[in-house]
Amino acid sequence: MEKTMKTKSIRIPKEMMDAIELVEKEEKIEESIAMRKLIRIGFETYVGNLYKQGKITLREAARHLNMNPIEVMDLFLDAGIKGNLDASDVLASLARFVPR
């Protein structure tokens, strides 16, 4: 699948340029790649926080991040973001599988 890219012009504060330069240097990558990497990390964190707050589902997070739900769950667990379900949610889900 080919990714579509757009060009945007933005003003970047010095401290953000310092962060970009650090990523460039540490990972030996070009500036534009470092910028995309940092934007992606920020977006993943943003979506993770929405999920943690219960504002979106795991399926919605996966759609936003263009990943499958298992990949998103692994990403969130690596970031210390646990599921947003409590015990009553799990029991309610399980109850659907129990014949009455």
N, C-alpha and C positions, 0 to 999 in steps of 0.2 A: 504494500500500500504506500503510495507516494504522499509525502507530507506537503501541504501547501503552506508556503511562508509568505508573510507580508512584511514590508519594511515600515517601521514606525520611527518617528523622530521624537525623542524625549530629553528632558533636562535631568541630569543625574547629579545628585549632591556628591561632594568630594568623598565623604565617608563611604558612600556606595561604590564609587570608583575605586577606592582603596580595597574594598571587599572583592570587587571584580578582579583587580590586579593580583590579589592574594590567590584567588582560585586559579587564575592564569598561570602564575608562577608555580604553585604547588602541584598542579595537574598537568603542567606543560601543554596547555591548550590555548587556542586563539581567544581573543577578547569576546567575540560574538558568541562563541560556544560557552564561555564562562557566564556570560549574561543570561543566555537561555537556560543554563543549568540552575543558576540562582533563582530565576523566575519560576522554573518548574518546582524547585524545592519549596519556594514560598507558596505556590498554588497548592501543592500537596498538603502543606501544613494548614492552609486555609480550609481546604475541603475536609481535612481530618478534624479540625475544630468544629466545623458545621456538623459532622457526623457525631462527634463526642457530645455535642450539645443537644443531639436528637433532632436537629433541624432538617437533616436529610437521612435517607436510608443508605445501607451499604450498597444496594443496587444503584441508587442515584450517584453515590460517590464514585462507583466504578465507571458509570457512564461519563461523568465529568472528567475523570482522569484517563479515559480511554483504556481501561484495564478490565480484567475480569474480576469478579468479587473475591476470589481466592487471593489474587495478587494484591488487591487493595487491603484485604484483611492482614496479609503478611506485612505490607508496608506500614499499616497503622500499628500493628503489634511491635514492629521494630522501632517505631517512634514513641512507643509507650501509650498508645491510644487503645484503650480496651473497648469492647462493644458497648453500645448504648442501651442494651437490654437489661432489665432487672429480672429477678426470679419469676415474678408474675407474668411477664411477657413470654418467658420460656415455657412456663406451665400452660399458658393459653395456647401457644403454638403446638405443644405436644398433645393437648386435649383434642385437637382437630384430627389426630391420627387414631384416637381411641374410639372404637365403636360404642354406640350408646344403646 
